[in-house]
Amino acid sequence: MNKGYLSSWAKNVSPSPTLAVDAKAKALKAAGEDVCGFGAGEPDFDTPSFIKEACARALSDGKTKYAPAAGIPALRSALAEKYVEKGVLNEKNSSQVIVSPGGKYSCYLAILATCGPGDEVIIPAPYWVSYPEMVKLAGATPKVIFAGDDQGFKVSPDQIEDALSPSSKLIILNSPSNPTGCLYEKKEMEEIVELACKHDLLIMSDEIYEYLLYDGATHFSPASFSQDAKDRVITVSGFSKTFSMTGWRLGTLVANSEICKAVADLQSQTTSNPTTFSQYGALAAMENWEKAMIAVNEMLVHFDRRRINLLEGLQSIPGISCQRAQGAFYLFPNISSCGLSSEVFSARLLEDQKVAVVSGHAFGAEGYIRLSYATSDEIIQNGVDRIMKFVNSLS
Ligand SMILES: *Cc1c(COP(=O)(O)O)cnc(C)c1O
């Protein structure tokens, strides 16, 4: 095959490094090794049973056929109501809500619908691994700006302004963040939205961790700040992280009507509808919101306890410093004074002590590692001891 098998898109795309670490840890475990895994990017709880039961009913009722590409009307309507309450929508207008096969796909379509060759997308690092790849797949150019732990992993409006060019089209925000767990405060978010309005930029706000909050923190949707913001913010979320529904593949997207129509058309030509019976499970969560939040709060009690234990454990290791993150289920400690690159640190930690973490370089942040505390108390305790041993062995 002289022309080569692969397209320029396929040659340029990198595999997801977070999934790779998880696969490696699972392979070691399968080979009988006692691995402490902190690589997981998903909650370790089962989906609440009333959601599973609603899906099972939908299956037995024959909800097994194609459905409207943008989602079943009842679910779009329930989501529109939620977004009116959050101040993201002015009125309960279902045509501004799309249900997709996963938050990841919502992100991709948001980028694909708005950015193409010649456009620049501003991505604050540490970033979620998929953003730069999605931007490249759309033919646009990622423009990465960095915020380390000295600024709480949050970019300043000045940094964004310095990164602007006449080609800047979109900025990606992810609060609470994967990989850092950090959360933008209202004022910080407002300043960025103001800047976007001033420079005619779109914002993609990935709010997949909007309900996983600690220390009494509050989440703000940038679209809720003004009418101008509503027109230029694409709000992405989904069911995976909040309700422990990663395998169900259900994401959401809210935007102005023009963008929503483009996203719905792209979806109809690429995936058709998100899985029909999955949507009935999600609908049960939306229609029984109080019950759903009780289930979420139960998970949060466990997440919060693990967060504090892991945080205090990491902070007790000389040479490692760690920010107290207020959202998601990740901590992102600074390991730069240990004298190894993030990649070598993670590889040797897995080899020497059988502890799986993700190297910060995967998130555009050399000098850091990501640990997920969506794992047991025992693994956290054990893992901290082993990391301590490993770091001590370096000096
Ligand atoms: C997990 C995650 C998503 C999307 O997850 P889906 O399972 O595709 O819904 C989106 N953004 C971030 C930052 C995530 O961590």
The ligand as an SDF file (V2000), in Angstrom:
LIG
                    3D

 15 15  0  0  0  0  0  0  0  0999 V2000
  -14.5380   11.7550   32.5090 C   0  0  0  0  0  0  0  0  0  0  0  0
  -14.4490   13.0880   31.8660 C   0  0  0  0  0  0  0  0  0  0  0  0
  -15.2820   13.4690   30.7920 C   0  0  0  0  0  0  0  0  0  0  0  0
  -16.3190   12.6400   30.1030 C   0  0  0  0  0  0  0  0  0  0  0  0
  -16.6190   11.4210   30.4870 O   0  0  0  0  0  0  0  0  0  0  0  0
  -17.7120   10.5580   29.7240 P   0  0  0  0  0  0  0  0  0  0  0  0
  -17.5990    9.2230   30.3500 O   0  0  0  0  0  0  0  0  0  0  0  0
  -17.3890   10.5600   28.2720 O   0  0  0  0  0  0  0  0  0  0  0  0
  -19.0500   11.1980   29.9880 O   0  0  0  0  0  0  0  0  0  0  0  0
  -15.1730   14.7400   30.2930 C   0  0  0  0  0  0  0  0  0  0  0  0
  -14.2840   15.6070   30.7920 N   0  0  0  0  0  0  0  0  0  0  0  0
  -13.4640   15.2920   31.7970 C   0  0  0  0  0  0  0  0  0  0  0  0
  -12.5460   16.3180   32.3050 C   0  0  0  0  0  0  0  0  0  0  0  0
  -13.5070   14.0200   32.3720 C   0  0  0  0  0  0  0  0  0  0  0  0
  -12.6600   13.7140   33.3630 O   0  0  0  0  0  0  0  0  0  0  0  0
  1  2  1  0
  2  3  1  0
  2 14  2  0
  3  4  1  0
  3 10  2  0
  4  5  1  0
  5  6  1  0
  6  7  2  0
  6  8  1  0
  6  9  1  0
 10 11  1  0
 11 12  2  0
 12 13  1  0
 12 14  1  0
 14 15  1  0
M  END
$$$$
